[in-house]
């Protein structure tokens, strides 16, 4: 099957990727993508390896190699090295309307038998008081950190 996206690196790009890989001072995914591009280079003097050979050498899937090739051709070297950003949007558990009761609760006297509020106690009390359906102690921590 003919490759749809052919990687042809310039001498500068090849040098940059080579330095990055030899130094090894980047994220593992970024280094793996750099190795993929170096192995897939079909320019003069480049190895131009087949995807299956690259997958075995770099220890990534063939599909990853196809995606790196595609991003390199369509968006350039920088986009091919970085992972694709997530488009997932997370709904906020504690918005401004629900932060106020949390702050009031955190400033109030702790429950009987406790010296102070813990993050888990605050999360449990927010659910008990039905301000939220569920909330993690980590969400409580981030909210309190943001507001203090």
Long-range contacts (C-beta under 8 A, 24 or more apart in sequence): 3-51, 3-69, 4-70, 5-66, 5-69, 5-70, 5-72, 5-73, 5-74, 6-42, 6-69, 6-73, 7-37, 7-40, 7-41, 7-42, 7-69, 7-72, 7-73, 8-41, 8-42, 8-43, 8-46, 9-37, 9-38, 9-41, 9-43, 9-46, 10-43, 13-37, 13-77, 14-38, 14-41, 14-43, 14-46, 16-77, 29-83, 30-81, 30-82, 32-58, 32-59, 32-60, 32-64, 33-68, 33-80, 33-81, 33-82, 34-81, 36-60, 36-64, 36-65, 36-68, 36-69, 37-68, 37-72, 37-77, 37-80, 37-81, 40-65, 40-68, 40-69, 93-132, 93-134, 93-135, 93-136, 93-139, 94-132, 94-135, 94-139, 94-140, 94-143, 98-126, 98-131, 98-132, 99-143, 99-147, 101-126, 101-129, 101-131, 102-126, 102-131, 102-140, 102-143, 102-144, 103-144, 103-147, 105-129, 106-144, 119-144
